[in-house]
Amino acid sequence: MRTFNAVSHVGFYLIHMTRGNSTIPPWLTRNVALLSFSAFFADMGYQAVTAVFPLLLIIKMHEPAYLYGLILALSYGLGSAVSLLGGRLGDKYGKKTISIIGNLFIPLMSVAALFQNIWLVGALFVLGWWARYFRSPARRAWLVDISSPGHRTKVFGFLHSLDVGGGIVAVAYTSLLVYLKVPFSEIMLVTIAPLLVSSACLVPASQRPEGAALRQETETEGTSSIISGRDGFVLRALLISATLFGFSFYALGFPIITVAESQSSPVLGILTFGIFLGASSLAGYLLGVFHGRRPVRTLWTLGYLLAAASSLAIGLAYLFHLDLWLYYLGAAGLGFATGSVETFEPVLVSFLVRAKKLSSGMGWLSSSRALGLFVSNLAMGILFVFSQFDSYTYAALSACFAAVILSVADLRKARPGKDPA
C-alpha cells in the first residue's frame, strides 16, 4: 500500500508541480520526480525483457542453462568496466548527458528478439545491459546533486520504489501476454516503447537543486550525524562487501526457471519475479523513510544477511519439493534485501566520496557489484546444470561473507567516541 501511495503521490506531484501545492514533501522536487519516473519507465521496459529472456533462451530456443549464465556473466562482468567509464565520463562531460546517452541504448536488449542466431541475440542483450551500467553511476550522482543531504535516504529509497514499481508493471503485462500465448519475441519488442519514454523524462530535468533552502544546505551539515570518522575504512569495506554480495546476487531468471520447471508453469515462474519486485519496491520506500540514520547496520542485516537466508529458502524448497509459497517467500526476501542494498549502498557512497568525484565513486560501486555478478551468474549457470540446490547454497554463503565484512566495519565504527552508522 505504501508503494502504491508513493507512486500516486509522484503522479499527483507531476500534475500539480506548477501550482506550488503545499502537500508535496520538500524533498520531492520536480527534478527528483522526473528522474524517478525515468527509472519507472526504464524498468517497465527492460525488466520485462529480463523476465522473458530466460524463457526465450532455455524453453523456446532450447539452449543450456550455462549459456544463459555466460550471457549474464558477460553482461555484468564487463559491465564493471563500463560502469567505471560511465562514471568518469559523467564527471567530465556532465551527468545528464551520459545518463541520456546510456538510456537511449538500453533498447538493444529488446531488439535482440528480432534474430534467431544465439550469438547475435546474446550480443545485443549484453550491449543493452552495458548501456544500463554506463548510465547508472551518472544518474545516481545526478540524483545526489539535486537532493539535499538530509533527505538523501528518502530520495534514493523513493527512486528505488518507483524503479521497481515499473518492474512490477512489466511483470503484470508480461504475465498476461505469456498467458495469452503471445510469442516471447513479440513481448520483448513491446518493451521498446517504455524505454523511449524513460529517456524522454530525462530531457527536461535540470542538474541544479531547486529552492533556496536546498542550496543553503552544506555537505557537512547533512552528513555529520550519519557518517563520521574512518570514512576510508568504511568505503573500502563497502566496496568489498558489494563485490561479495555480487557473488551471491544471481539474476532472477534462475528462480524463474526453477519455479517454472518445478510447477510446470511459465506464468508461475514469471510471478516469482513480480513478488521479488514488489517486496523490493516496498523495502526501498519503507527503509528510506524509517531507517535512514543507520545505513550501515541496515545494509548488512536487512540487505546481505536477509539475501543469504532467502537464497537458502529457495534451495531448500527445491531440494525437498516443498510448496510454492516457500519459493515465493524466498523471492520476497530477496526482493526486500535488494531494496535495502539499492537504497543504502549509493547513499553511503554519496557521503563517503568527494562531490567532484561522485560520479566516479558511483562507478566504483557499480563496478564492484558487476564484478561479483560476473562470478555469480557464471557459477550459478554451471552449478544450476548439476544441482540447483548447490547453486542457491553457493549464493547464500557468498551473501553471508558480505554481511560479515560489513558488520565488522559497523562494529569498528560504533566504538566509544564514534557516532554509530
Buried (B, 14 or more C-beta within 10 A) or exposed (E): EEBEEBBEBBEEBBEEBEEEEEEBEEBBBBBBBBBBBBBBBBBBBBBBBBBBBBBBBBBEEEBEBBBBBBBBBBBBBBBBBBBBBBBBBBBEEBBBBBBBBBBBBBBBBBBBBEBEEEEEBBBBBBBBBBBBBBBBBBBBBBBBBBBBBBBBBBBBBBBBBBBBBBBBBBBBBBBEBBEEEBBBBEBBBBBBBBBBBBBBBBEEBBBEBBEEEBEEBEBEEBBEEBBBEBBEBBBEBBBBBBBBBBBBBBBBBBBBBBBBBBBEBBBBBBBBBBBBBBBBBBBBBBBBBEBBEBBBBBBBBBBBBBBBBBBBBBBBBBBEEBEBEBBBBBBBBBBBBBBBBBBBBBBBBBBBBEEEBBBBBBBBBBBBBBBBBBBBBBBBBBBBEEBBBBBBBBBBBBBBBBBBBBBBBBEEBEEEEEEBB
